[in-house]
Every structure is written in structure tokens, then in C-alpha cells.
Amino acid sequence: MSRHFFVAGTDTGVGKTHGTQALIHAFRRAGDRVAGMKPVASGSARTRDGLRNQDALDLQAASTPPPPYERVNPIALEDAVAPHLAARLTGTPIAWEPLDAAFETLTRDYERVVVEGVGGWLVPLAEGMSAEDIPRRWNLPVVLVVGVRLGCISHARLTARAIEADGCRLVGWIGNLIEPTMPLLEENVATLREYLPAPCLGVLPHRVAPADAAVLIDLSSLG
């Protein structure tokens, strides 16, 4: 069973980073040496150290010990648009070489690496390269973060179907309550449990810090 995982989301803005951080903290609580990774990130800010993406910085801070930023986020893009468009605007190549090198180093130095995707499952990265190619290339089982809000059932089922159609293995899902006043909230979560073909690892409350939310993550099915 794999000790490294890829975290996908049903859409942009559903809490992939929050779910990834919670998963990292859960593995830390289990005594593992864990690193987070966001191979490609758009919407990065210019700093004196170079481009820095806040999601990647959050994953770096959650890791134990924190790896160098360039290993967490080998390709940082400035514009907050789809990564293939952000790369095109600045002429930044998105290629496998720096991604593979960073991932291989992290897997050598850490017991577990949790890799967060960018955008949704099928977002393009470059010519002939999309987000779903990352877990396929690195043979990573997938954890799906579902932003629990109106429409999430269809989005989650479609994404789960796409993950399996692409030859990847969905091993669990995390619910992230982004609309805590959603009508029939418990019934919607129950429907997700019924229809998604993988166990629920946990449902994260609204605006609870990832380190605190980690106690709600059940790692038993991940090995």
C-alpha cells in the first residue's frame, strides 16, 4: 500500500489545501515524518525570495520538518488563472523534469508525501499534460476533497468517475464544510457516503484550523 497520496478537489476553491493540511497533520499525529507538495501553483506573489504561493507556503509550514520551498512548489506562476494560461502569459515552461526531481527528493527524505493538485481533476498544465497526469505518473492513490455545498453531490460523483476512468485509485474522500448553513446538510453528507466509491476519511467543520481538524481524519483505510 502506498505511503504517498495525491489530493484532488471537486473544483477550485473547495478547500483542497485545507484538506491536505489536515491530512498532513493527521499523519504527523500518527508519528510520521510528512511533507506537503504543490507541484504547480498559480496566483503566486512576488517576494524578495522569488514567487511564493500561499497554499504552498501553508503546506510547507504543515510539513515536519519544513522542506525548502522549491521542493514544495517547483513551478510557481504569478497570475491567478488556470496554470496553462498563467504559464503562457510569462513564457514559463511547465515540464516534468523539475516536478519529478522535487518529488523524488521528498519521497527519499520523508516517510509520507501528500501532493496537492491544482484546480480540478482535468485542468490543463501544458501541451499534452494535465493535472490528472501527476498521480498517474507517480502512481499515487487519490484522496478527494469535496466542498460541501449545493451541487457537491454531482460534482463529487463526476470527479470520482473521472478519477477511476483515468486509471487512478480513489482511496478516500474528505468533506469540507464551506457552506455550514446548507439546507439538509447531514442528508447531503449521507448521500455522498452512499454514492462515492471510497470511504469518508472525515468531514471538516467550517473554519477550524487544520491542526485541530486533523483529529477528525480517519487514517485506518489508508495504511
N, C-alpha and C positions, 0 to 999 in steps of 0.2 A: 504494500500500500504506500502511495506517495506521501512524502513528508512536506511537499511544497504544493501550493494551491494558487489558482487564478480566481480573482473576484470580478465577476461581471455584474452589470446592472441592467434593469429593465429599461432604463433611459438615462439621459443626462439629468443630474440634479435629484437623484433618488436616494443619495446617501451612500454611494459606493465607498468613499473614503471613511466615513463614519463606521460602516460595517467592517471595512478592512482593519481599521484601528482596533475595533472591539475584538476581532478575531486574533489580531496580534497580541493584545493584552490577555486574551484567554489562554493562548499558548504560553505566554510568559508566566501566567499563574500556575500552569502545569509544569513549570520548571525548564522550559525550552529556551534556547538562545534563538531569537527570531529577528528577521529583517523584513521590512516592508519595501516594496519596489513599485514604482510607477514608470514603466519604460518610456512612454511618450506622454507629454503633458503640454497642452496649450493653455493660454491665459497666464503666462508667467510674467513676473515683474523684473525690471532691470534693477540690479543691485551692484555694489562695488565688487561682489564676488562673481558676477555674471547673472544670467537669467535664473530666477528661482520661482518655483510653482508652490503655492501654499499647500495644496493637497500632498505634494511630495515632501514638503517640509514637515507636515504632520506625521507622515509615515516614518520619516527619518527619526523624529522625536520619539515615536512609539517603539522603535526598534531597540533591542538591547544586545550589545551596545550600539549606539547610532553609527551607521556606516557613513563614509564620505558621500556628500550629496550626489556626486557624479555617478555613483553606483546605484543610488536610489532612483535617480531620474537622468538617464544618459542623454535623452533628447528633450530639451525644454524649448518651447515655442512661445513667442510673445503674444500673438493675437489670440483673443478668446473666441475662436471659431473652430470648426472641425479641423482636426490635425492636418489632413492633407492640404486644406486650404491655407492654414497658418504656415505650413512649410513652404508652400508655393509663393506666398507673399514675401518671404525673406530669402528664398533660394536655399533653404536648409534641407539637406537630404535626410530622409528617413530610411535607414538601411539596417540590415540585420547585424552587421559586424559589431557596432558598439553595444547593441542590446544583448547579443549573445555573450560578449565579453563580461559585461556587468553581471548578468545572471549567473554565469559560471563562477565568477568570483564570490558572489553572495552565497551560492549553494556550497561552495567549499568552506566558507568562513562561518556559516550559520547552520544550525540544525533544521531550521524551517525558514522558508522564504514565502511570503504572501504577496503575490503580484496583483496589483490593481489595474484593471483595464482603463480605457479612455472612452467616454461616451457610452453608446450602446454596443450590443454584440457585433453588429455588422458595419461599424463606422470605418470608412476607408482611411488608410495611413499613407499609402503611396501607390504608384502603379503596380498592380498585381499583389498588393499587400494590404490586409485589413486587420482589424483588432482581433478577430477570431483566430487568425493565424498564429498569434502568440501562444495560447495554450496548446494548440496542435503541435507547433514546432518544439515546444519544451515539454510536451507530454504531461501537462498539468490537469488534474481534475478541477472542476469548476464549482465555485460557490456563487450562487446568485443572490444579489441584494434586490429585494422588492420594495420599492417605495409604496407604502400602504396609503393609497388614496383612491378616489373614484377612477375606475378604469384599470386598476392594477391587476385584476384577475386575468383579463385578456392579454395584457402586456406580458405578464409573467408566464402564461401558458405558451404564448407565441415565442418568447425568448427561450424557454425550456425546450420547445420543439426544435428551434434553430440550433441550439447547442448540440442536441443529440444528432440532428441531421448532418452537422459538420463533423461528426465522428468524435466529439468530446464527451466526457462523462460528467454529468451533473451529480454531485455528491451531497448537496445540501443547499438550503436557502435560508436567508436571514430577512425577516421583515423589519422595515424601518418606518416607524410611525411619523410620517411627515404631515399628515392631516389628523391630529388627535381627536378632533370633533367630528370625524367622518361618521355619517349615519350607519348603523348596523356594523360597527367596526369589528366586533367579535365574530359576527357571522361571515364577514368578508375574509378574516384570517382563517376561520374554519374551512371556508371554501378553498382557499389556497392550499391548506394542509391536505384537503381531499384530492385536489386535481393535479398538484405538482408531483412529478415522479421521483421525488427525493425528499428526505426528511427535513423538517424545520429545525434549524440549529438554535433558533431563538427569535424573539420579537423584541426589538429595542424601543424603549419608551421615547417620547418626544423630548429632545434637548437634554438628554442625560449624557454626561461625559463618557467617552469610550472606555476609559479605565473602569468606571463604575458599571457600565453596561456589560462589560466582559463577564460578569458573574452570571449573566443570563444566557450565555452561549454554551451549548451542549456539544462537547467535542467527541463524544463517545463513538459516533459513527464515522469519524474522520481518521481514527487510528493514531 
